[in-house]
Amino acid sequence: MTRVLILAAGDGTRWSNFRSSPKHLIEVEGERLIDRTVRQYLRYTDDVIVVGSDERYLIPRAQLFIPDRLMEFVYPATKPRPWREMDKFLSSTSLWDTDKRTILVYGDVYFTNEAVHTIMTHEDAWRCFCRTKESRITGKTCKEIFSFSLDPEHHNVFQRALDVLASTNTTTGGWSLFRYLTSGNANVNKNYEQTFNNDKYVEIDDWTEDFDFPHDLIEWEKRRNVN
């Protein structure tokens, strides 16, 4: 059985409390985003943990883990500092299962059932599930990461990458991690050919979308209503 960690403990500064709600708790198509994500992944495993910021993230049939907001989980130990992009991964490392595959799922993503099926049934070594280009379906003009998978034998590789990137101040934490894992260089952000010159990613390009900013959701809803 697979363990699923839904990463939803970020501060959401880019979201600016749009519609008076954290983006993970926003209602989309009549259901809170976090509730939908938990429900979808519970179809494949009973081991679902939400890494959330408070008790609002306690969802039936899922466990809740609230990371220390003083950043004591960061290695090496540092004094308290603002939340950084890489911390979404660092906050969950103690939960990575040592006996079975762990799926790291972004908590601010609307997943289609087809995308979840792809993520949960993929059997190759560690993979990044992402869109490597703009989407003509959702209207978002940039590439996006939605999930990572890793088996126990990959934990050390991921941990070393996170140790190196822990102090990095970036708004593209997932892509920095992916580039470091595949090339040993986190800054290959301009050379897309080099970034994707590997077999470590699975392309997902449908209605699955990461809602970073309010306008991402607004544009997504407009297009969904038309279709």
Beta strands, then each sheet from edge to edge (+ up, - down):
strand 1: 3-8
strand 2: 27-28
strand 3: 31-32
strand 4: 47-52
strand 5: 63-65
strand 6: 102-106
strand 7: 109-110
strand 8: 127-131
strand 9: 144-150
strand 10: 201-203
strand 11: 209-210
sheet 1: 5+ 4+ 1+ 6+ 9- 8+ 10+
sheet 2: 2+ 3-
sheet 3: 7+ 11-
end
